[in-house]
C-alpha cells in the first residue's frame, strides 16, 4: 500500500517488494477512477478503490463520492466511510475496513455471484454472505422500529430518497429488490422523478428476471399513466416480461421461493440477526432472493426448490410459525412458485382495477386476463388476493359485516359449526381474518373433535387443526390454542411406526404464537414439547430430536427450557 500512496502523491515507483521480501521491477499506475494497476513479470494486477489511500483528504473524498455512486450502502455505513476518508491519515487498517464495507454492497455481491456462476464455483456462502453490512444494505439498517410501517417511514424512507436523488439508476437497482408488496414500492419518490428518468429505468426493468421488480414497476406505470400516455407502452412491455410466458414466470417464482426459504432460515438462526424484528428479516430475505434471482436466472428451479425444502423446510416452517405472534397474516406454505405466480397476477389486476373500466389500456387488460385465465386453470385464483410477503403484519379483528364476499360462509359456519363449514371458510380467514363470532364457533368445532375418535391424519382433521391453530393466533385466543394443543398431544400415542411427530410439533409451535406473553408462551411450549418427547414412540425420536434442535436455534428463551425434552428424545433415539 505504501507504493500506492507514493504514486498517488505524484512520485514515480519502479519496484515493489513481494510477500517473500524480494524486490521486483514493476510499473504502477492509478486510473481515473482510483484503481491501481501493477505491471510486473508480464502480469497485470488490479486493486480497486486504491484512490482512498491518497495523502490528500479532498482527493480521497472525491474518490469516495465516485465509489458511492456505484455502490448502494446503508446510511450508517456511508457515514462511517466519510469519517474514515476525512481523517488526517488513512491507515492500512482504515483502508481495509473501507474496502470491506463497500464489498458488502448489493452491486458487489451480484457481481461476485455472477462470476462464481460463470466459474461453476457457487456456494451457500456466496448466496448468504457473512458480512453483516450486506444485510443492512439490501433495504436499510434497522434501529428500533416496531412495525414495518415505522421502519419504512422512519428508517428507510430517508435513505431511499437520498439514493434516488444521487443516482436514480443505482437506487432503482437496489430498491426494486424489496418490492415484495405494493406498500414497499416507493410511489411517492417516483411521483417526484421526471417521466423520462422513470421510463429509462423501466426499460431496464422490462428485462429483469426477478418478478417483484417488474410488478412494482408496472404499479408505478399505473400511477403515472393518468398524466403521461407514454407509460402505457412501458407498462405493456413490463407485462410482457411478466406474463408473456407463464411457465417461465412460474419457474422464476419457484427459484425465488427456494432462495427466500434458504435466506429466511439463515437470518432466523443468525445469532445477531434473529434478534431483529420478523418484518425486517422477511423483506430482507425477499430482497436477497430477488438479488440472487437477478444474478443467476432461474435454471433448475424445481430441483433447487426440492433440495431447499428437504434441507431447510423444517427450520423454515418452525421459525415462521413462531413469528406469527406479530406477523400473522402471511403463512409459510405460501412460499412456493404457484403462490408467488398468483400473487403477481393479483397485484397486476389490482393495479389495473384502480382505473375506470373505460380508461384501462386494452393491451394491459388483454395480458392480465390471459394471466388470470392461466392461474384459474391451475386453481390458484384464491392465492391472487392473499396477503403478500410484505403484508404479514397484524390487523384489527374484522367484524362479520367486514367479511365482504365471505360474510355468508362465515355466518353459515357460526350458525352450524361443523368441520366442513369451517374448511369452507378457509379463503375468508386467509384474506379477511377471523371475526369474533367465527372464533367463538371454532371453540365448538374443537370441542366436538375432542369427543370423537378421529385420527390426526383422518379425512379433514389435519387441515381443520391447521386452520384452528391459525385462527387462535389471529385472534390471540389462548383458550382455543390450548384446546388445539391438547387435542394434538392426545394424538401422539396413535401415531403409527412410520409416522413422525412433526405435524404435532407444528401445531404446538403455532399455538404458542397465540400467547402475547412470550415468557408464558416459552414455558407452555417447553412443557408440551416435553410431553411429546415422553409420549412419542422410539421410532419417532430421531425426527423429534431434529425438530427440537431447530427450535433451539431460533428462539433463545425456548432454548433455555428444552433440556428435559431434549434429554428424553435423546434417550428414546438410543432405544430406537
C-alpha positions, 0 to 999 in steps of 0.5 A, a space after each residue: 500500500 505504501 507504493 500506492 500512496 507514493 504514486 498517488 502523491 505524484 512520485 514515480 515507483 519502479 519496484 515493489 517488494 513481494 510477500 517473500 521480501 524480494 524486490 521486483 521491477 514493476 510499473 504502477 499506475 492509478 486510473 481515473 477512477 482510483 484503481 491501481 494497476 501493477 505491471 510486473 513479470 508480464 502480469 497485470 494486477 488490479 486493486 480497486 478503490 486504491 484512490 482512498 489511500 491518497 495523502 490528500 483528504 479532498 482527493 480521497 473524498 472525491 474518490 469516495 463520492 465516485 465509489 458511492 455512486 456505484 455502490 448502494 450502502 446503508 446510511 450508517 455505513 456511508 457515514 462511517 466511510 466519510 469519517 474514515 476518508 476525512 481523517 488526517 491519515 488513512 491507515 492500512 487498517 482504515 483502508 481495509 475496513 473501507 474496502 470491506 464495507 463497500 464489498 458488502 454492497 448489493 452491486 458487489 455481491 451480484 457481481 461476485 455471484 455472477 462470476 462464481 456462476 460463470 466459474 461453476 464455483 457457487 456456494 451457500 456462502 456466496 448466496 448468504 454472505 457473512 458480512 453483516 453490512 450486506 444485510 443492512 444494505 439490501 433495504 436499510 439498517 434497522 434501529 428500533 422500529 416496531 412495525 414495518 410501517 415505522 421502519 419504512 417511514 422512519 428508517 428507510 424512507 430517508 435513505 431511499 430518497 437520498 439514493 434516488 436523488 444521487 443516482 436514480 439508476 443505482 437506487 432503482 437497482 437496489 430498491 426494486 429488490 424489496 418490492 415484495 408488496 405494493 406498500 414497499 414500492 416507493 410511489 411517492 419518490 417516483 411521483 417526484 422523478 421526471 417521466 423520462 428518468 422513470 421510463 429509462 429505468 423501466 426499460 431496464 426493468 422490462 428485462 429483469 428476471 426477478 418478478 417483484 421488480 417488474 410488478 412494482 414497476 408496472 404499479 408505478 406505470 399505473 400511477 403515472 399513466 393518468 398524466 403521461 400516455 407514454 407509460 402505457 407502452 412501458 407498462 405493456 412491455 413490463 407485462 410482457 416480461 411478466 406474463 408473456 410466458 407463464 411457465 417461465 414466470 412460474 419457474 422464476 417464482 419457484 427459484 425465488 421461493 427456494 432462495 427466500 426459504 434458504 435466506 429466511 432460515 439463515 437470518 432466523 438462526 443468525 445469532 445477531 440477526 434473529 434478534 431483529 424484528 420478523 418484518 425486517 428479516 422477511 423483506 430482507 430475505 425477499 430482497 436477497 432472493 430477488 438479488 440472487 434471482 437477478 444474478 443467476 436466472 432461474 435454471 433448475 428451479 424445481 430441483 433447487 426448490 426440492 433440495 431447499 425444502 428437504 434441507 431447510 423446510 423444517 427450520 423454515 416452517 418452525 421459525 415462521 410459525 413462531 413469528 406469527 405472534 406479530 406477523 400473522 397474516 402471511 403463512 409459510 406454505 405460501 412460499 412456493 412458485 404457484 403462490 408467488 405466480 398468483 400473487 403477481 397476477 393479483 397485484 397486476 389486476 389490482 393495479 389495473 382495477 384502480 382505473 375506470 373500466 373505460 380508461 384501462 389500456 386494452 393491451 394491459 387488460 388483454 395480458 392480465 386476463 390471459 394471466 388470470 385465465 392461466 392461474 384459474 386453470 391451475 386453481 390458484 385464483 384464491 392465492 391472487 388476493 392473499 396477503 403478500 410477503 410484505 403484508 404479514 403484519 397484524 390487523 384489527 379483528 374484522 367484524 362479520 359485516 367486514 367479511 365482504 364476499 365471505 360474510 355468508 360462509 362465515 355466518 353459515 359456519 357460526 350458525 352450524 359449526 361443523 368441520 366442513 363449514 369451517 374448511 369452507 371458510 378457509 379463503 375468508 380467514 386467509 384474506 379477511 381474518 377471523 371475526 369474533 363470532 367465527 372464533 367463538 364457533 371454532 371453540 365448538 368445532 374443537 370441542 366436538 373433535 375432542 369427543 370423537 375418535 378421529 385420527 390426526 391424519 383422518 379425512 379433514 382433521 389435519 387441515 381443520 387443526 391447521 386452520 384452528 391453530 391459525 385462527 387462535 393466533 389471529 385472534 390471540 385466543 389462548 383458550 382455543 390454542 390450548 384446546 388445539 394443543 391438547 387435542 394434538 398431544 392426545 394424538 401422539 400415542 396413535 401415531 403409527 411406526 412410520 409416522 413422525 411427530 412433526 405435524 404435532 410439533 407444528 401445531 404446538 409451535 403455532 399455538 404458542 404464537 397465540 400467547 402475547 406473553 412470550 415468557 408464558 408462551 416459552 414455558 407452555 411450549 417447553 412443557 408440551 414439547 416435553 410431553 411429546 418427547 415422553 409420549 412419542 414412540 422410539 421410532 419417532 425420536 430421531 425426527 423429534 430430536 431434529 425438530 427440537 434442535 431447530 427450535 433451539 436455534 431460533 428462539 433463545 428463551 425456548 432454548 433455555 427450557 428444552 433440556 428435559 425434552 431434549 434429554 428424553 428424545 435423546 434417550 428414546 433415539 438410543 432405544 430406537 
